[in-house]
């Protein structure tokens, strides 16, 4: 991460660590209260999966990815999440794939393939490891929201978020010291603007966003909730242009094809609910 004058402040791992730590501290009072109602033997594994796959792993994967690829491309790759969600529902939770989901998933994979190919072609610094990191993060998101929908839907949305981050409080404290974050605070006087940005990201973009997202999952379906990625890549493209990032027509074409596949796969669910 860089300060306004272009000097390096926090490393990608330090940014991820602080993001999780601040969100854990913000939700700590709610987490302590919610933990008392936790069915430990039955649900602790599910909460651990949500904590790791829904928060910890993506935080590190995305911050690493954006050291090599643009935030616009990273945002566009979020369009893959609903496709992973369909596959997890079918192969792990034994849901049946209907014709629309099959066609939509196939179209989605074509779009994903094009997006990956053209994204790598136009990534000046990034290696495949950066793009694969985003794919790993989207897979983690899909796993997390599927577990919430199928295993934890009997908990309140706030309690799910709070317990997940309570489980991450100790690991984030350990990472705070192992990543030498304290030394960065002591030796870099230009970190405070960056720290404020991370604090806002942690509370609004992580803790609050997770609560809202969990509410959507509980009241609809994992696939429908994952379809908020209709909007993420579009916003990513807008911000990419705003920050003069290299985003090509071919990348946008791949993204739109992937989103078309997601729309087709999800359309049957919307018709049933109407």
N, C-alpha and C positions, 0 to 999 in steps of 0.2 A: 504494500500500500504506500501511496506517495502523498506528501503534503502539498500545499498549494504552490510552493516554489519548486516542486519537482524532486525534492529529496526523499529518499527512502525512509519510511518510518517503521511499520510493522511488516514482518514476513507474512506469507499467506497462511502458514500454520498458526501464527500468533493472532491473526485476524479471526480465524475460525475458532480458536480457543476463547478469545474474549467475547465473541458473539454468543457462544454457548454459555459461558460463565455468567454474563450479564443477564441473559434470558432466564437462567436457572435462579439467580438471585431475585429477579423481578417476580417470579412465580413461586418463590420459596414459601411464603405464608399459605398460599392456596395448596401447595404440594403437601405440606405438613398436615393440613386439615384433611385433604383427600386421602392421604396414605392410611389414615385410621380406618377407612371404609374399604380398603383394598383386600380382596380375597387373595391372599399372598400365594397360597399353594396352587390355585387355579389360574391366576392371571399374571403372575409376576413375569413369566416368560414372554407373554404377549406384550406387556409394557416395556420389557427390555428390548424387544425387537423394534417397537415404535420409537423408543429413545435413540437407539443406534441407527436404524435405517431411516427414520423420519427426520432426524436432527443432526446427530453427531457426524455420521459418515458424509452426508451431503454437504455439510458446512466445510469440511476439509476438501472434498472433491471439487466443489465449485470454486473455492478460493484458489486452489492449485490450477484449475483449468483456465481461469481468467488471467493467469500470469503468461499464458501463451496464445489464447484466442480472445476475440473481442467479446464483450458482454452481449452484443447483438446476436452473434452466432450461438453463444451459450444459451441465451433466452429462446432462440428458435429451436434448439435441440430439446427444449422442454416439451415440445409437441409430441415427443415419443412416450411420455408417461402413460397416457391412456392405452396405448398399444400393449405396453408391459402389463397394465392392469387387467386387460382382457385375458392375456395368456396366463397370468397368475390365478385368476378366477377359474379358468378352465382346468389347468393342470394341477393346481394345488387344492383349490376348494371345490373342484368337481362340478362347476357350473357347466351347462350345455351351451355350445356355440351355435347360434342360429345363422341363417344365411347372410343376413346383413352384417353381422359381426365378422363372419369369414371374409366377405368381400371388402369390408372396411379395413380389416387388419391387413389384408393383402395390399390394398392401395396405400395404406399407411406405411408399410415397409418399403414400398417403391419410393415414396416421398422421403423417407428416412435415408435410404441409400443415396439418393440424389443430393440430399442436404449434407450428408457426411462427405461425399466425394467433392462437391463444389466448395464445401466449407474448408476442407483441407487444402484444396488448390489455391484458395485465396487467403489462407492464414500464413502470414509472413514469418512469424516467429514460432508459432505453435507446432508441436509434434503430435503424432497420433495419440500419445499418452494424454494430452490435454483434452482431446475430443472424447477418448474412451472414459476419462474421468467424469465428463458430463453424462455419458450414457450410464455409467455406474450410479451416479446420483439419481437419475430419473428412475432407474430400476429400484433403488432404495426407496424412493418416494412411493412407487407403486406397491412395493411390499408393505410399507407402513400403513398406507391408507386401506389396503385390503385387510390387514390384521385388525385395524380399528373397526371396519365395517362388519367383519365376520366373527370377531372374537371379543370386542370391547364395546359393542353398541349399547350395552346396558349401563355404561358409565356416562356421567355428564361430560359434555365437551370440555369444559374448563378443567375438570378433574383429570381427564386423559392427558391434556397438555401439561398440567401441573405435576402429575406423577412422573411423566416421562422426563421432564427437566429436573425433578428432584433426584432421579436416578443418575442424572448426568452431572450433578453438582460436584461430587467428589472427583470423578474423572477429569472434569474441566479444571479443578484446582490443581490436580497433579500435573496436567498438561501446561498450566500457567507457569509452573516452575521448571518443568523439563524443557520447555521451549524457550527458556531464558527471557521470558517476557518482562520480568522484574528489572533485569539489567537494561532492557530497552527503555523503560520508564526513567531509569536513573541517568542514562547517558545520552538521551536524545530529547532536546528541549522543544523539538518541532512536532511532537506527537499529538498535542492536545486537540487540534482540529480533527485529526484522524480518529482520535479516541471518541470524540463527540459523534462522529459519523457512525462508528461501530456501535455506540450506545443506542442511537436511534434505530439502527438496523436491528439490533438485538430485541428491543422492546416492541417496536412496531412491526418490523419485517419478519420477526421470528416468533416471539411469544404471542402477540395479538393475532398475527396471521394464522398461526397454528390453531388457536382457539376457534377462529371463524371457519377455518378449513374443516376441523373436526365436527363442527356443527352441521356443515353441509353434508359430510359423509353420513352422519347419523340420521339425517332427515331425508336423504335421497338414496344414492348408491355409490359404491367406490368408483365405478366407471364415470358416473355423472360428475362426481366431485373432481375427479382427475381431469375432466374436460374444461376446467378453468384454464387449462393450457391453451384453449382457443385464444385467450387474450394475452397470455404471457409473451408469446413470440411476437405478436403484433406490437405490443408495447416495447419489446426489445428492439424491434426494427426502428420504431419512431425515435427512441433514445439513441440508437446507434447512429442514425442520420444526424441527430442533434449534436452528438459528440464527434462527428466526422469519422466514424468508424467505416471500414471497408465492408460494405454489404452489397452484394451483386444481385442482379435480376435472377440469376440461376439459383442462388441460395434461397431467395424468396419463393421461387417456383417450387423448389423441393419442399419448403415449409408448407406452402399452400396445399400441395398434393397430400402431405402427411396429415394436415388438418382436415382435408376432405375425407380421408379414410376414417379418421376419428369421428367425424360428423355422421358418416354413413353407419358406422358400427354402433353409435349411440342413438340413432334416430328411432330405432325400434323401441327402446326403453321409454323415450319421450312420448311416442304414440300410445303406449299402454297406459301411461300415467295421465293422459289427457282425457 
